Amino acid sequence: MWIQPEEVLLAGALWVSERANPFFILQRRRGHGRGGGLSGLLVGTLDVVLDSSARVAPYRILLQTADSQIYWNIACGSSRKEITEHWDWLESNLLQTISIFDNDEDVTTFVKGKISGIIAEENRLKPGEEQEEDCGKFREAELKMRKLFRMPDEEKLVNYYSCSYWKGRVPRQGWLYLSVNHLCFYSFLLGKEVTLVVQWTEVTQLEKNATLLFPESIRVSTRHTEHFFSMFLNINDTFKLMEQLANIAMRQLLDNEAFAADRSLPKPCKTLKNVSALKRDLDARAKNERYRAMFRLMQDERLDGHTDCTLWTPFAKMHVVGQLFISNNYICFNSREEDLCQLIIPLREVSIVEKADSSSVLPCPVSISTKNKMNFLFANLKDRDFLVQRISDFLQRTPDSSWGDTSPLSLIGHSAASGVSSSSAESESIHRGRHYHPGLPTASQGLLQLYHHDAPEDLGPKAMKEKMKEEAWNIHFSEFGRGVCMYRTSRTRELVLNGIPERLRGELWLLFSGAQNEMATHPGYYGDLVEQAMGLCSLATEEIERDLHRSMPEHRAFQNETGIAALRRVLTAYAHRNPGIGYCQAMNIVTSVLLLYCTEEEAFWLLVALCERMLPDYYNTRVVGALVDQGVFEELTRAFLPLLYEHMQELGVISTISLSWFLTLFLSVMPFDSAVLLVDCFFYEGIKVIFQVALAVLHDNMDALLSCSDEGEAMTILGRYLDNVVNKQTVAPPIPHLHALLTSGDEPPPEIDIFDLIKSSYEKFGSLRSDVIEQMRFKQRLKVIQSLEDTAKRSVVRAMMTESAFTIEELEELYCLFKSKHMTSCYWGSSSSAAERHDPSLPYLEQYRIDPVQFTQLFTALAPWICGGHTPTLSARLFRLLDQNQDGLVNFKEFITGLSGMYHGDMTEKLKLLYKLHLPPALCPEEAESALEATHFFTEDEPRESSFLSDLDLLGQEVTSGEEGKEGGGEADKKK
C-alpha cells in the first residue's frame, strides 16, 4: 500500500536491499522469507516485543537522492507480489519523468506530491469512511492482523495492546488484537511462534483478577480451555473493550444481527494516535448507554457532550455541584453527591436559553426557561458560548410541541376533549369504525377510576392517610415542580418509599420510567398501531387470547369486556411493535396492573419502557434477562447471605423461586395491594429495589430455611411468608388473593407490613449500586446465553440421532461447524442477511440456515465425494436437491441428510443419490436442457416411455439382482 512519505535515517538497519535504481530502493525485512539466521530471529523478536514493526510490513520502497543522507519511505507491502506491483508502477510511470529534473529537491517534492495524490484518490474512491479516519500506523496494524490470522477485509480491528500471554507457566510477550468478532494474539520469540484466535461468540467467561501466579491478569474462558493475559499498560481500558465486544457477540447469538458501525459519528478534529474509528464508536456507545440508563431516556438518544457546572436549587437556596449533559433532545443535570438533585429538561419544553450576567459570585451563568414558566440557572460553565450555541442548534431541529409540560392524565384528557369538540358527524363515524378511539372509557382514565367513580366517599382513617399523602405530593410539586422538569431529590425518594397515592400513581409511573417523554414525542402512534395489529393472526395473538382471562381474574376490572378488551389491545399492539419479543407469559399480569392506574396509551408506553429499557430481554422467547438476573440474585445471595446460599444451593431453591419474583415484579406471588408498592419503588429506583426486597425476604426467613430438608418445604415457607405481606394503609376494597393459603397447623401465620419489609431492605441491602448490578449482569449474560446455546445443541443432536448414522460426537462437531458458518455470514456478510435466515420460532433443527457459497465450503471440507474441478458443480447440485422449499437456503437437518447418505448409506443408497444428482431439481435449467438433448440423441432409434424415477428403481433392482446372482453362482459352483 502507498503511505504518506516519512523520513528514514538508517536505510540499512534491519533491512536487506533487493532491488535498486538511481531513485528508489526495494527492501525486505531481515528474518522474513528464506533464511535469516540468528540476525533474522533477533529482528523478528524485536518486531514483536517492541512493535518497531507496527509500521513494518515485511517489504518497503524508499525514495533516495544522490546528495541527501535522508531517505523517504513511500510504500510498504505484506507480500512480494504487492510490493512488486508498486515497484513496477514507479519504474513505468515515474522513473523517466523524474530523471529529467536537475535538482534533487525538486525530485523529492514531486514524488512526495504524487504519492500523496494517489493516497487521496484511493480514499476518495473507497465507499466506507472508516479507513480514512484511522491513522497510518493503525491501518498497518490492521493489515498485519489480517495477514497473521488470515482474516478477510470485512474483519475490522478495534484496538491492539502489548501484553503477555501465559502458556503454562511461561509468559509470551506479544500483541493482543481485538477485532469486532475475534480475540487474537501473536508472539514471536527467538524462533518460537505463538498464534491464538478466539471467537467472541465462544467466550463463556471474562474476568479481571489478580493471583500470585497471574498478577493483575485477564482470564478469557471458552467451553474447552482458559487463556490468561497480563502485563497490560492499562488493564482497565483493555478489559472494558473486551466486555463490550463480548456483549456484542452475545447480542449476535440472541438476535443474529451483525455489528453495524455508527456512520453518523462526528469526525475528530485531529487524527487520534492509535485510536480507530471503531474504538471511538464503541466508546461513544458506552457513554450513551450510561447516559440513557441514568436519566431513563429512549434508545435512540445520543449524548453530545457533558461538562462540570453548578445548578441553583430554589428549594434549598444553594448552588449544587454536578454535571450538565446535552443530547439531541434533552438537557440533563446530575449532582456529584448521590440523590442530592437530578433534572431532566426536554428541549421540546424549552422556550428561552440565554447567557445571564457574569459575576464573581456567579461566573459564566446560563438561564433556561420552559414553557410552563420554570426557570433553571446553571453557572461555572467552562465554555459557555459553545454550550449555548450547541443548545440553540438542537433547539432549531426540535419540532415544536403542541402542548406544554402538563401531567399526562390532563394531557390525555385535553387531547380527547379537543378531539370531541372539533369532531363532526363524519369524524365520529370514523371513530366508530376504529378499534381504539378517544371515546373509549379506557382512553381517558384508568380502570380503577372507572370502577371507583360511583363509590361513596370514604371518610375513614385510611382515606385520611391517603389524602395526607396526596397533600404531601402537592406540596412537593409546588416546591420542586411538576412534570418531566421536576427536581428529583432525596425528598422525592422518601415520598415514593412511603407509597404513591392512587390518584397520582399513573402520572408518576410515567414520569419516573421515562415513558412520558416517549409518549409525548409519538402522538397518535398507539392508535395507529392498534389498527394495524388488530385482526392479524399469529402465534403471539393466540397466546394473548389464551391468557386474557387469566390476568387478575380476581379483580372486578377484568371480569367484564371493558378491561379484557383494553388488555387485548395493549398486548396485541406491543406484539406488533416488537415481533422479536411478541408476547411472553407474565406480560399479561404486569400490563393488567398498569391498566388499573393508567389510560390505555399510557399503559402501552409503560410496557415499552419495561420491556425495552428497564427489564432488558426479560420477555423474549427464552426469558434471557430474567435468567441473567436470577444468576445475579444467586451471586448476591452468596455475597450477603453465604450460609443460606450454600444450603439453598443444595436444595436447588433459588433458581425455582426467583424467576417468578423477577418476571412479574412480585405481582404474582404477593397480595396485590402490597406488590403495587414495590412497583412504585421499581419505577423510581430500577431493578435494584427488586433485588433488595428479594434478599430481605430470604433474610427474614433464614432460620426456617436453614432447617429445611427439601425443596418443597422451603417453597412452602417462602410462599406462606409472601402471602401474608400486607398493606395496612390501602384504601381500595380488598382483592381476594388466589394463591393457596399455605398454613401449617391451626395458628394463622404472622402478618408482615410491606412498608417494614421495604424499610428493612434499604437498611440491610441499600448499599447495592446499579453499576455493580450491571457488571454482574454482564458476567451472568455470558454464562446464560452459552448455556442456552449448549441446550439447543443437545436438542438438535438428540433429534438427529434417529435420522442419521452419525455418532453423537460427530453430530456435535458438525452442528458447531454449521452454526459457525451461519455466524460467519452474520458478521462477514453474504448474499442474504443472517437475520433473514434465522427464525427463532422454528425448531432448533431448522433455525440456522446457510446459502450455496457456504454449503460449497462445507461440502469441499467434509464430503467424501471430491471430484477435483467438478466439486463445485457436484456441491451446487446437491444443494439444489436438498433445498426442498427452493428458498436458496439449507438448514441443518437437510445438510445432515445429504451428508449422511454419502458417508453411511449402503451402495444402493449412494448410487440412488448420485443418480438423483443428474436429474431435476438437482440440475439447473441450463444443465437440464443439455441433458434432455443428450437423451433425445441416444434414444431416437429406441423411444422409451419410462420416467427418470422408474429408471432409478430399475437401477436399484439391477444392483440387488446382481448381488443375488453372485450368491446363486457360488452355490452352483459348489454343486458342480
Protein Blocks (a to p, Z undefined) as FASTA:
>chain_A
ZZdddddfblmgopacfbdcfkbccdddehiajehijmlmmmmmmmmmnommmmmcfbdc
ddddfkbcbdcdfbdcfbfklmmmmmmmmmmmmmmmmmmpmbfklmmmmmmmmmmmmmmm
mmmmpmblklmmpcfklmmmmmmmmmmnopafklccfbdcdddddehjaccdddddddfk
bccddddeehiacdddddfklpcbdcddddfklgciaddddfkbccddehifblmlmmmm
mmmmmmmmmmmmmnopacdddfkbccdfbdcehiafklmmmmmmmmmmmmmmmnopafkl
ccfbdcddddddfklopacdddddddfkbccdddfbghkbccdddfklpmbdcdddddfk
lgciaddddfkopacddehifblmlmmmmmmmmmmmpccdfbdcddfklmmmmmmmmmmm
mpcfklmmmmmmpmbdfkbmklmbcfklmmmmmpccdfbfklmmmmmmmmmmmmmmmmno
gajklccdfklmmmmmnopafklmmmmmmmmnommmmmmmmghklmmmmmmmgopacfkl
mmmmmmmmmgoklbmklmcfklmmmmmmmmmmmmmmmmmnopaehjlmmmmmmmmmmcfk
lmmmmmmmmmmmmmghklmmnommmmmmmmmmmmmmmmmmmmlmmmmmmnommmmmmmmm
mmnnomlmgcfklmmmmmmmmmmnommlmmmmmmmmmmmmmmmmmmpcbfklmmmmmmmm
mmmcccfkbcbdcdddfbdcddehjbdcddddfklmmmmmmmmmmmpcfklmmmmmmmmm
mmmmmmmmmmmmmmmmmmmmmmpcbdfklmmmmmmmmmmmmmmmmmnopfbdfklmpcfk
bcfklmpccdfklmmmmmmmmmmbdghjmmmmmmmmmmmmmmmnonopacfklmmmmmmm
mmmmcfklmmmmmmmmmccfkbcfklmmmmmmmmmmmmmmmccfbdfklmmmmmmmmmmm
mmmmmmmmmmmmmmZZ
